[in-house]
Amino acid sequence: MGVEHIDVDVAVVGGGYAGLTAARRLQQAGKTVVVLEARDRVGGRIWTSRLPDGTPVDRGGAWIASCHDAILGLMREVGVSTYKTWVDGAHVLVDGHRNRRYTGLIPKISPLAVVTIALAQARLDRMAKRVPLDEPWYAKRAAEWDARSVASYLEHCGIRTGIARELFEMAVRGLFTGDLEEVSFLHLLFLVRAHGSIGRLFSIEGGAQENLVDGGAGSIAHRVAAELGDALRLSAPVRAVGQRHDRVSVEAGGVTVSARRVVVTVPPALVLEIAFDPPLRDDRMTLYRNAVAGSETKTLLVYDEPFWRAEGFSGQTSEPGSAAEVTIDATPASGTPGVLASFTFGRVARHFDALDPKARRDAVVDALRRRLGPRAGSPADVVETPWWTEEWTRGCSFAHLPPGALTRSGPLLREPFGLVHWAGTETATTSHGAIDGAVRSGERAAAEILDHLEQAVVPRQ
Ligand SMILES: Cc1cc2nc3c(=O)[nH]c(=O)nc-3n(C[C@H](O)[C@H](O)[C@H](O)COP(=O)(O)OP(=O)(O)OC[C@H]3O[C@@H](n4cnc5c(N)ncnc54)[C@H](O)[C@@H]3O)c2cc1C
């Protein structure tokens, strides 16, 4: 079969939420585009698959905060709606051999532990306010904060009680999913700044986990893709991007694209697998080599109905270090079947990944049975997605930066490289790391490109 040649204004590499949004905005502005997506589906880190009965379930990104205006705006455009995550009933925190039931935000651990967690969160929020959202590397104390790891900060943050410390460490590890020794403290402060407060990142009500998408988060991508029509090419992994004079050429298997601009939206680690001509500079390569995403497994446990609700549980449970470190009710809007989403993060995800699949599944189910009773021991289905083994993602939820990287080369995250522009949640400021950040980054890249293309047609005076 011959190679197909396509001539467009803009080539978009990657059909996740950043790429799809960039393409949509460019098309709306009258530009011709092509989206080249490596997988045989759109959505990237958002992946809604179907259970045997047709129920959509989210294997990747799923939750949306009520302040996530960009993704909510896109959803309104394509006619997709949200519903509230179930929160009624008792949450369960496993502390050693004890199940502590509680309602609201704060587990029933010692008052001293509760106070130390609250103080640590307030301190983090205060420091985060001093980080400029668009240029965290220009914070007054950027050098000091970027030289430190999150692990070192947690050691000295004043939370001493056993379970409180484990809980806080797990919650922060859950944000980055990597080993906290390898995450810059400045990156944590920037993340907090990008989401308003650390409490918002951790919370369901009023927080990042407040809403789910009716029909699954992937339904948004499917609708955007349908409108893109022929402009979307699936199973088209981009291998090479070359720039000559005022044109850029993009090679993706059976397709060669000639464009005026290209926007690359793949996770940073995957940029390294594209051959650039002229080549990317060393400082950019080093940034991408360092920007790794962590290990996280999301396991969906499916039951005939959300039995825990009738038994007075919310479905929100936690046990740091276990095979189900955090669970949250992810039942579809229709109310059946009952779905619990269970997560393990970083070193804990890797520990359980070393078990054979049956032992791993038994460990998750057993942990849930001990928290929610015997019915939790017999799920109708278990759907497991170890994201760091996904060829076109390699880690989740988003890339974290090690000490030193943000101050050394943070500006390169968004700085164009000739005719090549960059998008993707890792390049976002507001909602950095989240679906909303991906959409915002796509909009920013589209605006940047439109600006350049308009300038190119303004006649010289
Ligand atoms: C398990 C998990 C849970 C999460 N939970 C949430 C959540 O609840 N709420 C939230 O807001 N966020 C969540 N996130 C994060 C959210 O999913 C991401 O921030 C967002 O989807 C990133 O979108 P993106 O477009 O920037 O990148 P991606 O979705 O990674 O898109 C990049 C695309 O590029 C493609 N690609 C890669 N290489 C090439 C190549 N060479 N050529 C062509 N195409 C290529 C990929 O296949 C992919 O489709 C979660 C992520 C994971 C993995």
The ligand as an SDF file (V2000), in Angstrom:
LIG
                    3D

 53 58  0  0  0  0  0  0  0  0999 V2000
   -5.9870    6.1080   35.9280 C   0  0  0  0  0  0  0  0  0  0  0  0
   -6.1280    7.5800   35.7000 C   0  0  0  0  0  0  0  0  0  0  0  0
   -7.0470    8.2660   36.4380 C   0  0  0  0  0  0  0  0  0  0  0  0
   -7.2010    9.6490   36.2370 C   0  0  0  0  0  0  0  0  0  0  0  0
   -8.2090   10.2800   36.9050 N   0  0  0  0  0  0  0  0  0  0  0  0
   -8.5070   11.5500   36.5980 C   0  0  0  0  0  0  0  0  0  0  0  0
   -9.6920   12.1510   37.0830 C   0  0  0  0  0  0  0  0  0  0  0  0
  -10.5080   11.5000   37.7410 O   0  0  0  0  0  0  0  0  0  0  0  0
   -9.9110   13.4660   36.7730 N   0  0  0  0  0  0  0  0  0  0  0  0
   -9.0340   14.1840   36.0010 C   0  0  0  0  0  0  0  0  0  0  0  0
   -9.2710   15.3910   35.7670 O   0  0  0  0  0  0  0  0  0  0  0  0
   -7.9160   13.6150   35.4770 N   0  0  0  0  0  0  0  0  0  0  0  0
   -7.6600   12.3190   35.7390 C   0  0  0  0  0  0  0  0  0  0  0  0
   -6.5790   11.7080   35.1610 N   0  0  0  0  0  0  0  0  0  0  0  0
   -5.6790   12.5210   34.3280 C   0  0  0  0  0  0  0  0  0  0  0  0
   -6.3140   12.7980   32.9420 C   0  0  0  0  0  0  0  0  0  0  0  0
   -6.7980   11.6100   32.4100 O   0  0  0  0  0  0  0  0  0  0  0  0
   -5.2490   13.4410   32.0620 C   0  0  0  0  0  0  0  0  0  0  0  0
   -4.8340   14.6610   32.6310 O   0  0  0  0  0  0  0  0  0  0  0  0
   -5.7520   13.7700   30.6370 C   0  0  0  0  0  0  0  0  0  0  0  0
   -6.5530   12.7610   30.1120 O   0  0  0  0  0  0  0  0  0  0  0  0
   -4.5370   14.0340   29.7420 C   0  0  0  0  0  0  0  0  0  0  0  0
   -4.9590   14.3500   28.4390 O   0  0  0  0  0  0  0  0  0  0  0  0
   -3.8730   14.7230   27.3260 P   0  0  0  0  0  0  0  0  0  0  0  0
   -4.6190   14.9640   26.0860 O   0  0  0  0  0  0  0  0  0  0  0  0
   -2.9840   15.7660   27.8610 O   0  0  0  0  0  0  0  0  0  0  0  0
   -2.9570   13.4280   27.1840 O   0  0  0  0  0  0  0  0  0  0  0  0
   -3.3340   11.9460   26.6910 P   0  0  0  0  0  0  0  0  0  0  0  0
   -4.7100   11.5960   27.1280 O   0  0  0  0  0  0  0  0  0  0  0  0
   -2.2290   11.0720   27.1460 O   0  0  0  0  0  0  0  0  0  0  0  0
   -3.3480   12.0840   25.1070 O   0  0  0  0  0  0  0  0  0  0  0  0
   -2.2010   11.9100   24.3310 C   0  0  0  0  0  0  0  0  0  0  0  0
   -2.5750   11.0700   23.1220 C   0  0  0  0  0  0  0  0  0  0  0  0
   -1.4300   10.9290   22.3010 O   0  0  0  0  0  0  0  0  0  0  0  0
   -1.4060    9.6120   21.7840 C   0  0  0  0  0  0  0  0  0  0  0  0
   -0.0180    9.3450   21.3660 N   0  0  0  0  0  0  0  0  0  0  0  0
    1.0620    9.0610   22.1240 C   0  0  0  0  0  0  0  0  0  0  0  0
    2.1620    8.9690   21.3510 N   0  0  0  0  0  0  0  0  0  0  0  0
    1.7680    9.1970   20.0730 C   0  0  0  0  0  0  0  0  0  0  0  0
    2.4300    9.2530   18.8150 C   0  0  0  0  0  0  0  0  0  0  0  0
    3.7550    9.0530   18.6870 N   0  0  0  0  0  0  0  0  0  0  0  0
    1.6880    9.5110   17.7010 N   0  0  0  0  0  0  0  0  0  0  0  0
    0.3560    9.7350   17.7790 C   0  0  0  0  0  0  0  0  0  0  0  0
   -0.3240    9.6850   18.9450 N   0  0  0  0  0  0  0  0  0  0  0  0
    0.3730    9.4370   20.0790 C   0  0  0  0  0  0  0  0  0  0  0  0
   -1.9190    8.7600   22.8970 C   0  0  0  0  0  0  0  0  0  0  0  0
   -2.4080    7.5250   22.4480 O   0  0  0  0  0  0  0  0  0  0  0  0
   -3.0170    9.6580   23.4820 C   0  0  0  0  0  0  0  0  0  0  0  0
   -4.2700    9.4010   22.8850 O   0  0  0  0  0  0  0  0  0  0  0  0
   -6.3890   10.3360   35.3190 C   0  0  0  0  0  0  0  0  0  0  0  0
   -5.4630    9.6280   34.5600 C   0  0  0  0  0  0  0  0  0  0  0  0
   -5.3440    8.2640   34.7300 C   0  0  0  0  0  0  0  0  0  0  0  0
   -4.3920    7.5150   33.8660 C   0  0  0  0  0  0  0  0  0  0  0  0
  1  2  1  0
  2  3  1  0
  2 52  2  0
  3  4  2  0
  4  5  1  0
  4 50  1  0
  5  6  2  0
  6  7  1  0
  6 13  1  0
  7  8  2  0
  7  9  1  0
  9 10  1  0
 10 11  2  0
 10 12  1  0
 12 13  2  0
 13 14  1  0
 14 15  1  0
 14 50  1  0
 15 16  1  0
 16 17  1  0
 16 18  1  0
 18 19  1  0
 18 20  1  0
 20 21  1  0
 20 22  1  0
 22 23  1  0
 23 24  1  0
 24 25  2  0
 24 26  1  0
 24 27  1  0
 27 28  1  0
 28 29  2  0
 28 30  1  0
 28 31  1  0
 31 32  1  0
 32 33  1  0
 33 34  1  0
 33 48  1  0
 34 35  1  0
 35 36  1  0
 35 46  1  0
 36 37  1  0
 36 45  1  0
 37 38  2  0
 38 39  1  0
 39 40  1  0
 39 45  2  0
 40 41  1  0
 40 42  2  0
 42 43  1  0
 43 44  2  0
 44 45  1  0
 46 47  1  0
 46 48  1  0
 48 49  1  0
 50 51  2  0
 51 52  1  0
 52 53  1  0
M  END
$$$$
